[in-house]
Amino acid sequence: MDIVVVDEGSQGRLLTADERAQWRELGQVRRFGDGEVLLREGENARRVMLLVGGRVKVVTSTDEGAEVVLAYREPGEVLGEMAALDGGEHSASVIAVGPVETWALSPERFEIFLDRSPRACRAMLMVMVHRLRQADRQRLEYRARSVTERIAGRLLFLSDQVGEPMTDGGVRIGIRLTLPELAATVAAGRDMTVKAMSRLRALEVVTTDAAHHFVLPDLEALRAVAEGRAARH
């Protein structure tokens, strides 16, 4: 699952029921509390994990030491497979968001699993290809898009990953995200992020609820901003 930029899409239910059973037979249950590190950036691979309960975030650190949230992962996804496959280091950390349960394999047992499950191997390869293509596409988009458009796109991405539908048709982002965290995910400074959020609020495409979660009342209007079909700011 090691990635270098915010990606879209998800492995989702990557493994079949039979493949999950094979993984469980080879693996070991490991549980983590909120904020615990499952995999650490810069460390060599010691395990590959199948996330079976809870949610994790994928983060990296900037040169200034700020934490950048790259993505969130849900049950059914595989964590840490790239470093295990190439024998390299994890390019990002994986941190529990609330209680988390995984089934962990050593790199050696992960290879055994792949040998037994060629379909799963192909599926993981397709996920990696998708992420590489998305990374290239995002780098190009970030050069051309304004900060407002990048933030709108990021909020749409979060609505897909951790959005909670509301009765009025809007979507509530299911995690609390601070402005510094949001700024870091779109490679923007604080002042530009504040201005962009003011613009999005003025357009009535972003609000905040009593628990300080972002709420997106109109996804189509927000998508128009992200795609540059609204006035730049």
C-alpha positions as CSV (number, residue, x, y, z in Angstrom):
1,M,0.0,0.0,0.0
2,D,3.0,2.3,0.0
3,I,2.2,5.4,-2.0
4,V,3.7,8.8,-2.5
5,V,0.8,11.1,-3.3
6,V,-2.9,11.3,-2.4
7,D,-4.6,8.7,-4.6
8,E,-8.2,8.1,-5.5
9,G,-9.9,4.7,-5.6
10,S,-9.4,1.9,-3.2
11,Q,-8.6,-1.8,-3.2
12,G,-12.0,-2.3,-1.5
13,R,-12.8,-6.0,-1.1
14,L,-9.6,-7.0,-2.9
15,L,-9.6,-10.6,-1.8
16,T,-12.3,-13.3,-2.3
17,A,-13.7,-15.1,0.7
18,D,-11.5,-18.2,-0.1
19,E,-8.4,-15.9,-0.4
20,R,-9.2,-14.2,2.9
21,A,-9.5,-17.7,4.5
22,Q,-6.1,-18.6,3.2
23,W,-4.6,-15.3,4.4
24,R,-6.1,-15.9,7.9
25,E,-4.7,-19.4,8.0
26,L,-1.2,-18.1,7.3
27,G,-1.5,-14.9,9.4
28,Q,-1.5,-13.7,12.9
29,V,-4.1,-11.4,14.5
30,R,-2.7,-8.0,15.4
31,R,-4.8,-5.3,17.1
32,F,-4.0,-1.6,17.5
33,G,-5.4,1.3,19.4
34,D,-6.2,4.8,18.1
35,G,-3.0,6.6,17.0
36,E,-0.8,3.5,17.0
37,V,1.5,3.0,14.1
38,L,1.0,-0.2,12.1
39,L,3.7,0.4,9.5
40,R,6.4,3.1,9.8
41,E,7.8,5.3,7.0
42,G,11.4,4.5,6.2
43,E,11.5,1.1,7.9
44,N,12.1,-2.2,6.1
45,A,9.1,-4.4,5.6
46,R,8.5,-6.8,8.4
47,R,4.9,-7.6,7.8
48,V,2.0,-7.3,5.3
49,M,-1.4,-6.7,6.8
50,L,-5.0,-7.4,5.7
51,L,-7.2,-4.8,7.4
52,V,-10.2,-6.6,8.8
53,G,-11.6,-4.1,11.3
54,G,-11.4,-0.3,11.7
55,R,-9.9,2.4,9.6
56,V,-6.3,3.6,9.1
57,K,-4.7,6.7,7.6
58,V,-1.7,6.7,5.3
59,V,0.7,9.6,6.2
60,T,4.1,10.9,5.3
61,S,6.1,13.8,6.7
62,T,7.3,17.0,5.0
63,D,10.8,18.3,5.3
64,E,9.5,20.7,7.9
65,G,8.1,17.7,10.0
66,A,4.4,18.3,9.2
67,E,2.2,15.2,8.8
68,V,0.5,14.8,5.5
69,V,-2.5,12.5,5.2
70,L,-2.3,10.8,1.9
71,A,-5.3,8.4,2.1
72,Y,-7.6,6.5,4.4
73,R,-8.0,2.7,4.1
74,E,-11.0,0.6,5.0
75,P,-11.5,-3.1,5.9
76,G,-10.6,-5.5,3.1
77,E,-7.5,-3.6,2.0
78,V,-3.9,-4.8,2.1
79,L,-1.3,-2.7,3.8
80,G,2.5,-2.7,3.1
81,E,2.7,-5.1,0.2
82,M,5.0,-3.0,-2.0
83,A,7.8,-2.8,0.4
84,A,7.5,-6.6,1.1
85,L,7.6,-7.3,-2.6
86,D,10.7,-5.3,-3.4
87,G,12.5,-5.6,-0.1
88,G,12.6,-1.9,0.3
89,E,11.4,0.6,2.9
90,H,7.8,1.8,3.5
91,S,7.3,5.1,1.7
92,A,4.6,6.2,4.1
93,S,3.4,5.3,7.6
94,V,0.0,3.7,8.4
95,I,-1.7,4.8,11.6
96,A,-4.8,3.5,13.3
97,V,-7.9,5.8,13.4
98,G,-9.7,4.3,16.3
99,P,-9.4,0.6,17.2
100,V,-8.0,-1.6,14.4
101,E,-7.7,-5.3,13.7
102,T,-5.5,-6.8,11.1
103,W,-4.2,-10.2,10.0
104,A,-0.5,-9.9,9.6
105,L,1.9,-12.0,7.4
106,S,5.6,-12.0,7.4
107,P,7.1,-11.2,3.9
108,E,8.0,-14.9,3.5
109,R,4.4,-16.0,4.3
110,F,3.1,-13.2,2.0
111,E,5.1,-14.8,-0.9
112,I,3.5,-18.2,0.0
113,F,0.1,-16.6,-0.1
114,L,0.8,-15.1,-3.6
115,D,2.1,-18.4,-4.9
116,R,-1.2,-20.0,-3.8
117,S,-3.4,-17.2,-5.0
118,P,-2.4,-16.0,-8.5
119,R,-5.8,-14.2,-8.9
120,A,-5.0,-12.1,-5.8
121,C,-1.5,-11.4,-7.1
122,R,-3.0,-10.0,-10.4
123,A,-5.6,-8.0,-8.5
124,M,-2.8,-6.4,-6.3
125,L,-0.8,-5.6,-9.5
126,M,-3.8,-3.8,-11.0
127,V,-4.2,-1.7,-7.8
128,M,-0.5,-0.7,-8.0
129,V,-0.8,0.2,-11.7
130,H,-3.9,2.3,-10.9
131,R,-2.1,4.2,-8.1
132,L,0.9,4.9,-10.3
133,R,-1.4,6.3,-13.1
134,Q,-3.3,8.3,-10.6
135,A,-0.1,9.7,-9.1
136,D,1.1,10.9,-12.5
137,R,-2.4,12.4,-13.3
138,Q,-2.5,14.2,-10.0
139,R,1.0,15.7,-10.4
140,L,-0.1,17.2,-13.7
141,E,-3.4,18.5,-12.3
142,Y,-1.7,20.1,-9.3
143,R,0.4,22.2,-11.6
144,A,-2.7,23.6,-13.4
145,R,-5.2,23.9,-10.6
146,S,-5.8,26.7,-8.1
147,V,-5.7,26.0,-4.4
148,T,-9.5,26.3,-4.2
149,E,-9.9,23.7,-6.9
150,R,-7.4,21.3,-5.3
151,I,-9.1,21.6,-1.9
152,A,-12.5,21.0,-3.6
153,G,-11.1,17.9,-5.3
154,R,-9.6,16.6,-2.0
155,L,-13.0,17.0,-0.2
156,L,-14.7,15.1,-3.0
157,F,-12.0,12.3,-2.5
158,L,-12.8,12.2,1.2
159,S,-16.5,12.1,0.5
160,D,-15.9,8.9,-1.5
161,Q,-13.6,7.3,1.2
162,V,-15.1,8.4,4.5
163,G,-18.3,10.3,3.6
164,E,-21.5,9.8,5.6
165,P,-24.7,10.5,3.6
166,M,-27.1,12.9,5.3
167,T,-30.9,13.0,5.1
168,D,-30.9,16.3,3.2
169,G,-28.8,14.9,0.4
170,G,-25.4,16.3,1.6
171,V,-22.4,14.3,2.8
172,R,-20.6,14.6,6.1
173,I,-16.9,13.8,6.2
174,G,-16.6,11.1,8.8
175,I,-13.3,12.2,10.2
176,R,-12.2,15.5,11.8
177,L,-9.7,17.2,9.5
178,T,-7.9,20.4,10.6
179,L,-7.0,23.2,8.2
180,P,-3.3,22.5,8.5
181,E,-3.9,18.9,7.6
182,L,-6.0,19.9,4.7
183,A,-3.4,22.4,3.5
184,A,-0.7,19.7,3.6
185,T,-2.7,17.3,1.5
186,V,-2.9,19.8,-1.3
187,A,0.6,21.3,-1.0
188,A,-0.7,24.7,-0.1
189,G,0.2,27.3,2.5
190,R,-2.0,28.2,5.5
191,D,-3.0,31.6,4.1
192,M,-4.0,30.3,0.7
193,T,-5.9,27.5,2.4
194,V,-7.8,29.9,4.6
195,K,-8.7,32.0,1.5
196,A,-9.8,29.0,-0.5
197,M,-12.0,27.7,2.3
198,S,-13.6,31.1,2.6
199,R,-14.3,30.9,-1.1
200,L,-15.9,27.4,-0.8
201,R,-18.0,28.5,2.1
202,A,-19.2,31.6,0.2
203,L,-20.2,29.3,-2.7
204,E,-22.1,27.2,-0.1
205,V,-20.4,24.0,-1.1
206,V,-18.7,23.5,2.3
207,T,-19.9,24.0,5.9
208,T,-18.9,22.6,9.3
209,D,-21.2,20.9,11.8
210,A,-21.2,21.2,15.6
211,A,-18.6,18.4,15.9
212,H,-16.2,20.3,13.6
213,H,-16.6,17.9,10.7
214,F,-16.7,19.2,7.2
215,V,-20.2,18.9,5.5
216,L,-20.6,19.0,1.8
217,P,-24.2,20.1,1.0
218,D,-23.9,20.0,-2.8
219,L,-21.5,17.5,-4.3
220,E,-22.2,18.5,-7.9
221,A,-21.5,22.2,-7.2
222,L,-18.3,21.2,-5.4
223,R,-17.3,19.0,-8.3
224,A,-17.8,22.0,-10.6
225,V,-15.3,24.0,-8.5
226,A,-12.8,21.1,-8.5
227,E,-13.0,20.8,-12.3
228,G,-12.5,24.6,-12.9
229,R,-16.1,25.2,-13.9
230,A,-16.5,27.9,-11.2
231,A,-14.6,31.2,-10.8
232,R,-11.0,30.7,-9.6
233,H,-9.8,32.3,-6.4
